[in-house]
Amino acid sequence: MKLYRHFPLIALTTIMLAGFVMHTNAASLREVVRTCGNDGKTHCKGVSYGKPMQACLLSNKAKLVPACRTLMMRLEAGEKVTLF
């Protein structure tokens, strides 16, 4: 059995595993909205979504509910936000 015949399967598996690892080290947009939505409305009214909202929430870190504060600390440490 020649190894090169299985190359497409090996490549696809590697890509899928890399995507899984990258995804597990990221917060989903749904998680961010569910966890910090109310804090965003309360402490950052009128602030645009995305980086401005994240900056606002971080500047109000002491006022956030514990779950949102923890999530913001993860994002501040470099964790990315994904759509899913």
N, C-alpha and C positions, 0 to 999 in steps of 0.2 A: 504494500500500500504506500503510495507516494504522498509525502507530506503536502506538496504543493496543491494537490487536489482538495485539501481541506482548508486552504488558506482563506477563502471567503468566509467560512464559518468561524474560523479563529479570529479574523479581523472584526467581524460583526460582534462577536462575544466580547472582545476587548473594548470596543466602542461602547457597548451597552453597559459594561461594568464601570467604565470610566464615567459615563453619564450618571449612573446610580450613585457612585461615590461623590461626584460633584454636587448632585442634587441633595444628598443627605446632609451636606455641609452648608445648606442654604435655607433661609426662611421663605415660605411661600407668601405671595401677596395676600392670599386668603388669611393666613395666620396673622400677618401684620394688621390687617383690617379688623379681624375678629378680636385680637388682643389689645390693640391700641386705638381702635376707632373712637370710642367714647372719650378717651384722654385727648385725642386730637381735636375733637369737637369742643371740648371744655377748655383746654389750655392753648390751643393754636388756631383759634377761629380766624378765618380769612387767609390762612397761610396755604400756599400752593402745595399740591401733593408731590411726593418724591423726596429729593434731597432737602428742600426747604422744610418740609414737614418733619423729616427725621432730625434736622438741626434744631427745630423748635422743641420737639419732644425731648431731645437730649438736654436742652437748656432748662427744661422743666423737670428733670429727672426725679428730683425729690418729691414732686407732687404726683407722680404717676402711680397707678396701681402696681403692685409687685410684679405681676405677669408682664405688663408692658415695660416696666423698668428693666426686667431681665432680658427681654427681647431687644430693647434698645442697646443694652450693654453688649449683646452678641453682635449686633450690627456695627456698633462702634469699634468692636475688636476686628472687624473686617469681613464678617459673614455677609454674603450677598442675598438679595431678594430675587426670587424667581417667580414666574407667572403661575406655576403649578406647585 
